[in-house]
């Protein structure tokens, strides 16, 4: 980062909060940087380009059934909060809730303990599933059969699954962090960061009709809109920050 700040004329972040955090970090820490370096932002597109519809593999189709399904998409790593989701669903299963939790994502960083907890769980391949090789069509299939998406991360740059779920008409229950507030807007349901009991309560609220998300009130920018935003920032000099 330090070298990039000295050698770059501008930065484009993938969300407004990340742009703000980047500028605040540089200014607060007095990090050396090129005078007048600019910082802007654009949203990620939310379409899943999966081509013609194809049947999912049997192992993925088997995760879908009459029980409500909650989908958590992202690399497997502590930052993404999969263990928070596991503990929340453990509580819900103990209450007698017949619901399914599906993780989709490859191994990330420092993931060994998370992977061991998923693979060694008593509900694994019963009401708990993990797919590390789902293709775009299979991911779309899972979104389409989900009751809601989950986004329990404690830190993110954007929160693409929130937007992907909304584009496919599904609400998201997500941790209450600034970037998720920007993407989820009034359409997502929020819970306290790193709090399994709070997540379990939100899931129960959704299942019991006490709360409902609104995908139409969630950011669902297309990749075309994302590209237009990039062009607008650069061509119209529409940067959010300029460092002295």
Beta strands, then each sheet from edge to edge (+ up, - down):
strand 1: 10-13
strand 2: 38-41
strand 3: 68-73
strand 4: 99-104
strand 5: 128-131
strand 6: 148-151
strand 7: 171-175
strand 8: 189-191
strand 9: 241-242
sheet 1: 1+ 2+ 9-
sheet 2: 5+ 4+ 3+ 6+ 7+ 8+
end
